[in-house]
């Protein structure tokens, strides 16, 4: 089961992913062509509905033509010292 803190992280990640895509004015179709990640999955990530695997994170970065660390360069919105529970 996913914790409330993890839900917050997924939402924030999704907002960040969507922002990066929109800054490049990428359509879902073009992002799919570049990354190989299914459009339906991209939408789920943007909406914070599911978490991408490590390999998918790499594919998303390739699709955005950025270093993978940029995908994780956002305000997570939680205090990690308190754990994820």
Phi, psi and omega per residue, in radians:
X1 nan 2.463 -3.102
X2 -1.555 2.376 -3.122
X3 -1.406 2.899 3.107
X4 -1.090 -0.670 3.113
X5 -1.128 -0.686 3.109
X6 -1.155 -0.629 3.077
X7 -1.089 -0.701 3.106
X8 -1.079 -0.798 -3.139
X9 -1.062 -0.797 -3.137
X10 -1.083 -0.707 3.103
X11 -1.096 -0.815 -3.132
X12 -1.115 -0.722 3.097
X13 -1.057 -0.797 3.141
X14 -1.044 -0.731 3.111
X15 -1.107 -0.722 -3.141
X16 -1.144 -0.792 3.118
X17 -1.030 -0.807 -3.139
X18 -1.085 -0.715 3.123
X19 -1.084 -0.774 3.127
X20 -1.089 -0.718 3.127
X21 -1.134 -0.774 -3.107
X22 -1.202 -0.595 3.098
X23 -1.054 -0.555 3.111
X24 -1.590 0.021 -3.126
X25 0.949 0.721 3.134
X26 -1.512 2.313 2.981
X27 -1.367 2.866 3.072
X28 -1.074 -0.678 -3.140
X29 -1.070 -0.811 -3.140
X30 -1.167 -0.697 3.118
X31 -1.091 -0.717 3.079
X32 -1.065 -0.801 -3.133
X33 -1.040 -0.727 -3.103
X34 -1.286 -0.661 -2.982
X35 -1.761 -0.478 -3.042
X36 1.381 0.102 3.130
X37 -1.589 2.225 -3.116
X38 -0.934 2.380 -3.127
X39 -0.981 -0.728 3.116
X40 -1.053 -0.672 3.110
X41 -1.206 -0.711 3.104
X42 -1.015 -0.774 3.132
X43 -1.098 -0.705 3.103
X44 -1.102 -0.705 3.104
X45 -1.131 -0.779 3.140
X46 -1.080 -0.587 -3.133
X47 -1.522 -0.010 3.134
X48 1.235 0.424 -3.093
X49 -1.474 -0.410 -3.108
X50 -2.675 2.852 -3.094
X51 -1.865 2.269 3.118
X52 -1.295 2.635 3.043
X53 -1.269 2.979 3.121
X54 -1.051 -0.807 -3.141
X55 -1.091 -0.674 3.109
X56 -1.139 -0.665 3.054
X57 -1.008 -0.737 3.115
X58 -1.115 -0.724 3.123
X59 -1.137 -0.697 3.094
X60 -1.084 -0.737 3.118
X61 -1.092 -0.741 3.100
X62 -1.064 -0.756 3.130
X63 -1.089 -0.561 3.125
X64 -1.573 -0.130 -3.101
X65 1.006 0.820 3.106
X66 -2.296 2.884 3.047
X67 -1.281 2.464 -3.110
X68 -0.941 -0.512 3.137
X69 -1.105 -0.467 3.118
X70 -1.149 -0.460 3.093
X71 -1.185 -0.440 -3.122
X72 -1.826 0.181 -3.133
X73 -1.650 1.306 3.130
X74 -2.624 2.901 3.111
X75 -1.347 1.957 -3.094
X76 -1.225 -0.392 3.060
X77 1.361 0.277 3.103
X78 -2.413 2.874 3.059
X79 -1.677 1.850 -3.097
X80 -1.169 -0.420 -3.138
X81 -1.149 -0.333 3.135
X82 -1.614 0.037 -3.125
X83 1.444 -3.052 -3.104
X84 -1.832 -0.036 -3.126
X85 -1.440 nan nan
